[in-house]
Amino acid sequence: MKSSPYCQHMRFRNYQIRPAVITIIFLMVFAHFWISVTNSLRTQRNEISISLKDISVNRSFRIAVIGDMHTREDRAALSKLRDLLDKIKESDPDLVLFLGDYTSNPRFIDDLTAHRRDVVDVLASIRHYPSVFVLGNYENWSEPEKWRKEFLNSDLEILENETQIIETKSGIICIRGLGDSFTNRFTYADYPLGCEGLPRITITHDPAGAFHSEMEGLVIAGHTHCGQVSLPLIGAIWVPSIAPRNATCGLYQDENITLYVTSGVGTSILPIRYGAQSQWDFINLTYSSD
């Protein structure tokens, strides 16, 4: 049976509407993705509270945590890092903890010696606040001893598999800085006797180090970027760590450790973030005997 002119007209209209609907849906999805990526790349302050039970300590600390800056080799990137540190100083923390990956991929740095010096020079603007640094995989892939020397020359506390007792305006605290597990520079080192009865924090780059069999207490790490691209329902597409997947972003606790993994500031491989906000963290840390 031959269809009526009306039916033919409706089919023709449907053929016209369908591409328009598909185009609108595509544009909406693209706009959502673009807005999300743009917002995720804007570094925000993330404030959290962590409470720990310790029968020997009743004390609180305000701690700024910064990881994975991935600073490029240009003046604009250095200026952006300086602005970030100014914001952190405005928050007036008791302690500032830096978790590594201060440089972008060293393979794309033309003058690594100058870049290393420039980055550490900017980081040194924080020295008036008690601060501690560990190296990340990008520093360990670009002559880590030279990075360490640059930090020491700027009177910055750089730790690798060692502990330092730090005096802050809220009291003395033991900071243990352990090497990066991702680049096989992690060696477990126990707290020294001088840390007995004091609050303790372990910092390291890759959270995989937090799962050493002898690890206890609070550990703060970075490296993962919270996956950098994390899709709804699916989660992070890829995380460069052998730490348990549920311990690679945010707060994780088990019977031995309390682990906090920051999403970090910069990006690596691809200059995008989706579902993984660029951020530095302001941790209100409380030790209580209750």
N, C-alpha and C positions, 0 to 999 in steps of 0.2 A: 504494500500500500504506500502510495506517495504521501509524504508528510505535507502538512498544511504550510502555507507561507508563514503563519504565526510561529509554528514550531521551528521552521528553518531560521526565522529571525532570532528566536531565543537562543538556539544553538550558536548562532553567530555572535550574539552578545556575550555568551559564556566564554567563547574562545577569546574574546577581547578582554574580559574581566580577569580571567585566570592569570595571565602574565602580569597584569597590574597588581593583583593581590600578592603574587610571589615577590614582585619588586618591592612592594611596601614592607612585607615581612622581612626581606633581606635587609632593607635600609634600617628597619627598627632594630634588628639583631646587631647590625654593624654599629649603629649609634650607641646601643647599650655597651657593646664591647669597647668602643672608643672612649666613652665617658668613664667606664670602669677602669680601664688601663691608665687613663690620664689622672684620675683621682688616686689610684693606687701608687703612682709614681711620686705623688706629693708627700714628702716625709712628714709624719704626724707624731705627736707625743702620745704614747700609750701608757696610761697610769694603772698600775695593779698593786694589790696588797698580798703579801705572803707572810703567814704566821707560822713560826716554828716553835716546838716545845723543847726547852733546854733547862734542866733543873738548876744549872749554874749561872744562867744569864737572864736578866730582865732588862732589855734594852731595845730601842728602835733606831733604825737607820733609814735615811732617804738616799737611794742609790740610783744614779743614772747609768744606763747600760746602752752601749753603742756597738753595733757589729756590722761588718760587711759594707764598708763605705765604697769600696771599689772606685777610688778617685782616679779620674782620667788625667792624662798629661796635658792639661791646658789650664790657663789662668781662671777661666770661668768655673771649672770644677774645683779648683783650690779655693776660690772665693765662696763657692757654695758650701764647702766643708767648713770654712771659717764661720760662715753665718750659722750653720748648724751648731757649732761649738758655742757661739754666743748665746743661742737660745738655751742650750743646756746650762750654761753659767747663770743665766737669768733665773733658772729654777732653783738655784742655790742648794745643790745636793751636798750631802755629807761625804760622798764618795762617788767616783766615776770609774766605771769598768769598761775597758775596750777589748773586744773579742776577736780582733784580727781582720785580715783582708782589707788593708788600708789602701791598696793600689788596685787598679784595674789589671786586666790580664797582662803580665809582664812581656809577653811576646809582641805586644803592640805598643810598647814604650820605646821611643827612640833613644832617649838618654836616661837610662835607669838610675845612674848615680845622682844626676840632678833631680830627677823626680823623687827619689827616695828622700833626699835632703829637703825638698820643698814640702812633701807631705808631712814629714816629722816636724818640720818647722811650724807648720800650721797646728798640728796636734799639740805642740808645746805650749800653745796659748792657754791650755787647760791646767798648766802645772801649778797654779795657785790653789787648785782644789786637789785634795788627795786623790790620786788616780793610779791605776795599774793597767798594764797592757800585756797581751799575749799575741803571738804571731799566728797568722792564718795560712792556708795552703798557698796563696799567691805570694806571700813573703817567703815561704819555704821553697818555692819554685824560683826564687830570684835572689839567691845568695843570702840566706837567713842571718848569717853572722854579720854581714854588712848592715842589715836592718837593725840587728841588736846593737851594734856599735853606734849607729845613728841615734837610736833612742837613748842610749847611755850618755852620749855626748851632749844630749839636750836635757840631761838630768831627769829623764822619765823612767819610771819603774817598769822594766820589762822582765817578765818571769817566764821561765820554761822549766817545768818539772822542779819547781822550788817554791818556797813560801816566804812571805814578807809580813811582818807585823806593822800595820798601818794605824797611825793616830788620826782620828777625825774629831770634829767638834762634838760628835755624839758618843765618843768613846773609842777605845782601841779595838781593832778587829784584825783577825788573821786572814790573809788572802793567799790562797794556794793557786798558782798559775801552772797548769799542766799543758804539755806540748800537744800539737794537733795530731789527732789520731788518723785523719785522712791522709796525711803525708808521712805517717810512721815516725813521728817525733814525740809521741806520747810515751812517757815512762811514769808509772805510778810512783808517787813520792808521798810518804805519810806526813802529817803535820808534825812539826818539832815539839819538844816538851814545853817550850815557851808559849805555846798556844793553848795549853790546858786551862780550862775555865774561861776562855775567851770565845766570843762569837766567831764562826768560821764560814768562809765562802770559798768554794773552788770555782775557778773560771778556766775555760778551755774553748777551743774553736769548734771542733766537731763534737756534737753531743754523744757520739759513740763512746768517747772516753769516759762518760759518766757511768757506763755499765761494766767497768772493771770490777772484778769480784770483791775487791777490798774497799770500794767506794762507799762512803756514807755521807749523809748530810746534804747541804744545799750546793747544787751545781748550776752554773749559768753558762750557756753556750750560744753559738750562732751557727754560721756556715750554711744552713739549709735554705735560707730565705723563705721558710715555710712552703717550699716547693716552687716559689716564684710565680708559677701558673697553677692555680688550684680551681678545678671546675666543680660546679654544683653536683652533688650526689656522688661524683667520682672522686673528688679530692685532688691532691697534688699529683701531677702527671709523672714527675720524677723528683726524687730527693737524693742528693749525693752523700748518703751516710748509711752505715750498716746498723745504726741505732734502730730500735723498734719503731715502726711507722707512727705509732701513737705517741712517740716521744721525740718528735722532730719539729714541733711547733707549739709554742705556748707552754702551759704548766702540765707537768707529769709528776705523779707521786707513786711510789711503791713502798715496801717495808724498809728499804734501805736508803733511798734518796728522794729528795725533792729537786726536780730538774726544771729550769725555765729556759726555753729556747726562743731567742728573739727572732723576729722576721727580718731584722736588719734594714739597712738604709738603701743600698745600691742594687745593681743587677749584674749578672754575669751571663755570658754566652749571647743572650738576646736582651735588648734594652726595653723589656716590657715586664710588667707585673699585672697579674689578674687574680683576684681572690687572695692576695697575699700583700697586705698593705706595707709600704715603706714606712718604717717607724724607728724611733728610739724609745726606750722604756724608762719610766720613772717608777722604781719599785719602792713601796713603803714596806720595809722589812721589819718584822717584830719578832724578837725572841722572848719567850715567856716560860716561866716554870709552872704555870697553871695547866 
